[in-house]
Amino acid sequence: MFLISRSFSRTEALFLIMSIIWNMVFLSSIWLLYLLDKGISLFGAAFLDVGYSLTILFLEVPTGYIADRFGRKKSVLAGIIIESIAVIGFGLANTISEFLASYIAWGIGSTFISGALAAWLFDEIKFENKGDQKKAKKRFHHVYSIYIALGWVSSSIAETLGGILASIRYEIPIFLTSVIWVIAAFIGLFIPEHRGTKNRIEEKTEDEKTSAPSLEPKNPTLRIALREFRRPEILSITFLMLGLSSVGISIAFYFPVYLSRLNVPLSLIGLYFALGTISTATGNLLSTKYFGKAEDRTLVLLICLELLTIISLMIGRIVWVAVLSWVVFSHLRGAIMPYVSSELNGFLNSLTRATAISLTSIAHMISLVIFELSAAKIIEIYGFFEFYLSLALITALIILPLSTLFAFRYSEMKLESQKSEHAVTIPEDVDF
């Protein structure tokens, strides 16, 4: 408990409780087996995933705009309810067309949540910190790390229970997931939402009140959100996030298959995979500890360590080496992603934050589809050595240089901020 030593506000506590409940997806460990039991082939299951991905691809930006325009709280709660209905449809479906309809509905619900949830939490933390962007970023990093960690823990528990319940009857974990999500939405009703021009005026400091009027637009537009990505620091951290998440998800997706190639029994595959989930959660909790004062150097160092774990997966054909590498990689991934997410949120314009995050979600979806399809072909044609080799090359030649570029740019911006704080005649507000 010493890791969660700081007290939480009522809003932060409700977000954390909602995270625990919403991430209890009991069907996540049995959904593919359920489809096979219903007579859907593996190719059919892949086809359903494509439908889900295309739905997200086409609706991410429109639903992100809706969240920015009409409220992130409404968007998140609507998304959770839509997902809950989609899961019921999934449990009642019998044909591939019926399953496809449930997948599309699930994708629609996901788009209402993806960009709005982090933006909603950031807005509330910023409001509680009286509009101080720097304090809000630091606090968001702390809370969001714990938010993700609790999600991982509740998810691993639900996956274990889902398998047990499915042995009784497949539909039990499916419908239980729907009920749990309705409860999560109910808790979300009690979380406040402070955003818009009125609250931004209330949050102004004395310096801001005496300064020139803000040129920030009152109404968010896609054009403004797209313009955000012209800034080099946002471009670098966006592509960095895409690379990190795509590599991480690809490794996680195919790791059970890799263990099976090493002749690990099924009962132990689940245990070893759960160790990675727990390790990711500890990484989330320790993220703020790792990223202390030397944030820029820490990011580069942790990515270098990630590269070493991928290399050890590539050359280590022994079970204990593979499991140890997987656990360490999961821990590093859990530590890095909350920091990268908080930096991205902090750089973005507050009124277009959800739209901008939705744009990154689209790019992430495209890169993830490319990564997973390419990975499947590489493993099928060549093997896991070549698969891990390709991920190591991507990390060394793309991700590591991007992290170094961002770290350099971030250090430069901090130096400019320090200079502006000591300026006497020309006050300057550097927005981190």
N, C-alpha and C positions, 0 to 999 in steps of 0.2 A: 504493500500500500504506500510505501514511501515514494514511489514513482508518481503517484497521483496526490501529491501533498497539497497542492494549491486548491483552495475551495472553488467551487463552481457556482455561477449565478443560477437562478431558477431556469432561465432560458437555456443555458448550456447544459444543465442537468436533464432537461426535457429532451433536448437533442440527443444526448447520450442514451437515454432510455429508449427513445424512438429507434436509434441505431441498433440497439441490442435486439429489439423485437422485429424490426423490418428485415434484418439480416438472417433471421431464422427461416431459411429456405429449406424445408424438409425434403423437397423433391430433387434438390440439386445433385445428389449422389445416385439417384435411381431413374432420372428422366429418360436416359438413353435405353436402359433396360426395359422401361415401361413401353417405349415406342416399339422396340423389338418384339415385346410380348403382344403388342397390338397388330403385329404383322407388317410394320414399317421397316423397310430395309435401311442399311447404313447410308446408302446413297439418298434415300428418301429423307433420312434425318438431316443429312447435309443440305438438302434442298430446302428443308424447313428453316435451317439456320440462315440460309441465303435470304429467304423471305423476311426473317427477323432483321437481318443486317440492312437490307434495302429499305425497310420501313424506317429504321433509325436514320439512315443516310439522307432520305428525302424530307424527314420531318424534324430533324434536330434544330435547324435554324428557325423555322416557323414557330415551333413550340418554345424555343429560347426567347424569341421576340415576344411571344405571348406572356412569358414569365416576367420579362422586363417591363412590359407595358401594363399588365393587369395585376401583377402580384406574384411573387415567387412562392409564397405560402399556398395560394390557391392552386398554382401549377403543380407543386409537389404532392399535395393531398389528392388532387384529381388523378395524378399519375399513379399513385398507390392504389386507389380504388379501381382504376382501369386494369392495372396489373392483377388485382385480386379477382376481377371478373374473368380475365383471360385465363387464369389458372383453373378456375371452375370449368371453363370451356375446354381446357386441355384435358381435364379429368373425365369429361363426358364425351370427348371426341372418339370416333371409331375409324374414320376414313382420313386419307392424307389431306383432302380439301378442308375437312373440319379442323384438323390439327393446324393447317396453314392459317386458317382464320384466327385461331387462338394465338398463334405466334405473332401475327400481324398486330393483333390487339395488345399483346404483351409489349411489342416494340413501340407502339404508340404511347403506352403508359411510361415506358422507360425514357422516352424523349422528353416527357413533361417533367421528369425528375432530374435527369443527368446534369444539365447545366444550372438548374435553379437551386438545387439543394445546397451546394457549397456556397453559392452566391448569397442565399438566404442566411446561412449561418454567419458568413463574413459580415453581412450587413448588420446583423444583430450585435455581433461582437464590436463592430465599429461604433454603433450607436451607444453601447454601454461604456465605451472608452471615449465618449464625447467627440467623436469624429477624428480622433488622432490616428492617422493612417499607420504610422510606424508601430505604435502600441497594439493596434488592431491586428497587424500582420503577425507580430510575435505571439499574441494571445491565440489567434486563429491557428497558428502552427501547433501550439500546445494542445488546444482542444481538439483540433481535427485529427491529430496523431492518435489521441485516445479514442476518438470517435471511430476511426478505422480499426484500431486494435480490438475494441469491443465487438465490432462487426465481425472481425475474423474469428474471434473466440465463439461468439454465438452461432456463427455459420458452421464451424467445425462440430459443435455440439449437435446442431440440427442435422447435419449430414450423417452423423453416427446414429442418431435416433431415427432418421428417415429410413435407413437401411433395415433397422429392426422392425419398424412399423410396416414397411413394404413386404417383409416376409410373412406378415399376417394377411395383408391385402394392399395392393399397389395404390389404390385410391385414397387410403388413409393419409399418408404424408402429403399428397397433392391437395386435398381439400383442407387439411390442417394448415397448410401454408397460406391459403386464401383467408382463413379466419384470422390467423396471426397478423396478416397485413392490414386487415380492417381495424384491428386493435391499434396497430402502429399509426394509422391515419387518425384514429380517435385521439390519441395522445398528441398528435401534431396540431389538433384544433386549439390546444392550450398554449402553443408557442406563439409569441407575438411577432408582428412584422412591422418594422420601422424602416421606411424607405420613402423616396420621393423628395420633391423640393421643400415641402413644409418641414420635414424632419432634418433635412440638410441645413436649413436655416437655423434650427434650434441647436444643431451641433457645432455651429461656427465658434471659433475662438475669438478672443478680442482682436488679435492680429488680423484674422480673416475679415472681421467686420469693418476694420479700417482700411483694408486693402481694396484694390480695384474690383469691380464686379466680376464674378466668375463667367468665363466664356463657355463653360460646360453646358451642353444642350439639355433642355428640360425634357425632351422626348427622345427615347432611344431609337436609332435607325440602324439598319443593316450596314449602310454605307459608313457610318461612324465606327461600328464594330470592326469592319474590314480595315478601316484606316488605322485602327489600333495596331494591327499586325505589321505595319510599316516600321514600327520602332524596333531597332536591332535587338534590344534586350528581350522583347516579347517573342520575336521570331526565333531567337536562339533557344529560349526556354521552352517554347512550344514544340520545336523539332526534337529537343532533348527529351521532353516528356513522351513524345510519340515513340522515339527509339527505345527508351527505357521500358515503357509499358508493353510494347510489342515483343521485345526480346523476353521480358519476364513472363508474359502470358504464354508465349510459345513454349518456353521451357516447362512451365507448370502443366500445360495441356498434354504434352507428350511424355512427361516424366514417368507416369504409371506404365506406359508402354515400354519405356527404357528398362524399368525394373523387371517387367515380365521377360524381356530379352535376356536379363541376367538370371533368369530362372527363380525369381523371388515368388513365393506362394501368394495367392490372392489375399489371404488373411493378413499378411505382413505388408502388402502394398498399401492397403488402407492406412495402416499404422504409420508407415514411413511418410506417406503423403500428409497425414495429419500433423506430423512433426514439423513439416514445412509451414503449415498453416499457423501453428503455435509460434514458430520462429518469426514469421511475418508480424504477428501481433506484438511480440516483444520488441521487434524493430520499430514498429509504430510508436510504442510507449517510450522508447529510448531516443527517438528522433530528435527531440528538443535538447536532449543531453549531448548528443553527438554534434549538432549544429549550434555550437556556442558562439563565441566571438569570431572565430575564423571560419565563417560559413562557406566562403568561396573555396578555400583549400580543403575543407572537409568534404565537399561535394566531389572534387576531383579524386581525392584519396579513396572514398568509398566506391566510386566507379572503377578505379584501378583494381580494388579488391574483388569487385564483381567479375571483372575480366579474368582474374586468376581462378575464381570458382568455376567459370565456364570452361576454362582450359583443363581444370582438374576433372570435370565431367567428361571432357573429350578423351583424355588419356587414361583415366581411371576406370578400368573395366571390372573392378571389385565392388561388391555390394556396399561395404562400409564406406568406401571412398565416395561412391555415388551419393549415398544418403547424407554423409557429412557435408559434401559440396552443396547438395540441395538445401540443407538446413541453413548453411551459412549464406548462400545466395538469397534465400527467402528473407533472412534477417536483414541483409543489406538492402534488398528491395523495399522492405517494410519501413526502413529508416529513411530512404531517399525520397520516396514518392510523396509523403505528406509535406516535406520541405519544398519540393518542386511545385506542388499544387498551391501552397500558400504564397510562394513567390509570384506565380502566375496571377493569382487573384489580387495580390497587392499592386501589381503593375497596371491592371486593367481599369478602365473607366467604370465608376460605380454604377452608372445608369445603363451601361451596355454590357455589364459583366456576364450575365447569364447568356446573352446572345453570343458573346465572344467565346465563352467556354463551350457552347454548342458547336461553334465552328471548329474548335479543337477536337470535339467528340467525333465530328464527321471525318476529319483527317485521320483520327485514331482508328475509326472503323475501317476506313479504306486500307490503312497500313496493316491493320490486324488481319484482314481478309487475305491480303497479299502474303503476309508472313506465314499464316497458317497453311494456306494452299501450297506455297513454295516449300514449306517445311515438310508437308506430307509427301510431296514428290521427291524431295531429297532423301527422306528416310526410306521411302519405298524403293527408289532406284539404287541409292548408294548405301545408306546406313546412318547410324547415329553419330559416328565419328565425323562424317562430313557435315551433319546437321549442326553439331556443336562447334565445328570449325567455322562454319559460315556465321554463326552468332558471335563467335569470338572476333572475327574479322570486322563485323558490323560495329561491335563495341569499341574495338581499337581504332578503327579508321573513321567512324562517324560520331558515335556517342561521346567518346572521350574528348575529341577536339571541340565538340559543341559545349561540353561542360567547362572546358578550359576557357573558351571564348566568353561564355556567360560569366564565369568567375572573374575574368579580367574586366569585363564591362561593369559588373556589379561593384567591384573594388573601386573602379573609376568613379562610379556614381556616388559611392559612399564618401570618397575624397572630396568630390564637388559639394556634397551636402555639408561636410565639416567646414569647408571654406566659407560656405554661405552663412553658417551659424555664427562665424566670427566677423562677418561683414558688418560694418557700422552704418555706412551711408546708403547702401543699396541692399535692403533686405530681400532675401530670395527664398522662395518656398519650393524646395525640391521634393517632389512627390515620389516616394519610393513605391 
